[in-house]
Amino acid sequence: MFKQIMVATDGSDHAQKAEDIAIELAKKLDAKVIAVHIMDEKLIYPFEVLEEEGKKILANVQAKGREKGVQVDEILIYGNPKNDMKKIADRSKADLIVIGHGKSGLEKFLIGSVAENTLKKVEIPVLVVK
């Protein structure tokens, strides 16, 4: 069924839940996890800070995968999380995306939702975790 499970993560609690679910699914389905972290180009931090944070987040997913015996590939890019999910899913040949969704109310209105944008743009199944 699913062989390439992409999980988008920003290290938040909701994203970590999505990571755990993606890894558990991959273990049960004998699939691979593709952990994706997009360094948001709109954030006003030095690139090196964003990169270091992204590497730590992906290393955490890698460790979870090792613990469960699941292969985890990593993708760390600089871009726009709302707009780049479809491109990454297409290029990585993902057949399922697992993504956390935790924003609500005014925060969601102001920032927009990566999960909702992903649902609208991709043509593969998306599992939204809250």
C-alpha positions in Angstrom: 0.0 0.0 0.0 2.3 2.8 1.2 6.0 2.5 0.7 7.3 6.1 0.9 5.8 7.9 3.9 6.7 11.6 4.0 6.5 13.4 7.3 6.7 17.1 7.5 8.2 18.4 10.7 9.0 21.6 12.4 9.9 20.0 15.8 6.6 21.2 17.4 4.6 18.9 19.6 2.1 18.3 16.8 4.8 17.6 14.4 6.5 15.1 16.8 3.2 13.3 17.1 3.1 13.1 13.3 6.7 11.8 13.3 5.7 9.0 15.7 2.7 8.0 13.7 4.6 8.0 10.4 7.3 5.8 11.9 4.8 3.4 13.4 2.9 3.2 10.1 6.2 2.6 8.2 7.1 -0.2 10.6 3.8 -1.9 10.1 3.8 -1.5 6.4 7.5 -2.2 5.8 7.9 1.3 4.3 10.4 4.0 4.4 10.0 7.4 6.1 11.1 10.6 4.4 11.5 13.3 7.1 11.1 16.8 5.7 12.0 20.1 7.4 11.7 23.3 5.4 13.7 26.2 6.8 11.1 29.0 6.4 12.5 31.7 4.1 10.2 34.3 5.8 11.8 33.9 9.2 14.3 36.6 10.2 17.1 34.4 11.6 20.6 33.8 10.2 20.6 30.9 7.8 23.1 29.0 10.0 20.7 29.1 12.9 17.8 27.8 10.8 20.0 25.1 9.3 21.3 23.9 12.7 17.8 23.8 14.1 16.6 21.8 11.1 19.4 19.3 11.4 18.6 18.7 15.0 14.9 18.2 14.2 15.8 15.7 11.5 18.3 13.9 13.7 15.5 13.4 16.2 13.3 11.7 13.6 16.3 9.6 12.5 16.9 8.4 16.1 13.2 7.5 16.4 13.4 5.5 13.2 16.5 3.7 14.3 14.8 2.8 17.6 11.9 1.2 15.6 14.0 -0.4 12.8 12.6 2.0 10.2 14.7 3.6 7.5 14.5 7.4 7.6 15.7 9.6 4.7 16.1 13.3 5.4 15.3 16.4 3.3 16.3 19.8 4.6 15.6 22.7 2.4 15.2 26.5 2.5 11.9 27.6 1.2 8.2 28.2 1.8 6.5 25.5 3.9 3.1 26.4 2.5 4.1 26.2 -1.1 6.9 23.6 -1.3 5.2 20.5 0.2 3.8 19.4 -3.2 7.1 19.7 -5.0 8.9 17.7 -2.3 6.2 15.0 -2.3 6.4 14.7 -6.1 10.2 14.6 -6.2 10.6 12.2 -3.3 7.9 9.9 -4.8 6.0 9.9 -1.5 2.7 8.0 -1.6 1.5 9.3 1.8 2.1 12.5 3.7 1.8 12.7 7.5 1.6 16.2 8.9 0.8 17.8 12.2 -1.8 20.5 12.5 -2.0 22.6 15.7 -2.7 26.2 14.9 -6.2 27.6 15.5 -8.1 30.8 15.6 -6.2 34.0 14.9 -2.8 32.3 14.7 -4.1 30.2 11.8 -5.7 33.2 10.1 -2.5 35.2 10.3 0.1 32.6 9.4 -2.0 30.2 7.3 -1.9 26.5 7.6 0.8 24.3 6.0 -1.5 21.3 6.6 -4.5 22.8 4.9 -2.4 24.1 2.0 -0.9 20.6 1.6 -4.4 19.0 1.5 -5.4 21.4 -1.2 -2.3 21.0 -3.4 -1.2 17.4 -3.3 -2.9 14.5 -5.1 -1.8 11.7 -2.7 -3.4 10.8 0.7 -2.6 13.1 3.6 -2.9 12.1 7.2 -3.4 15.2 9.4 -2.4 14.6 13.0 -3.6 16.9 15.8 
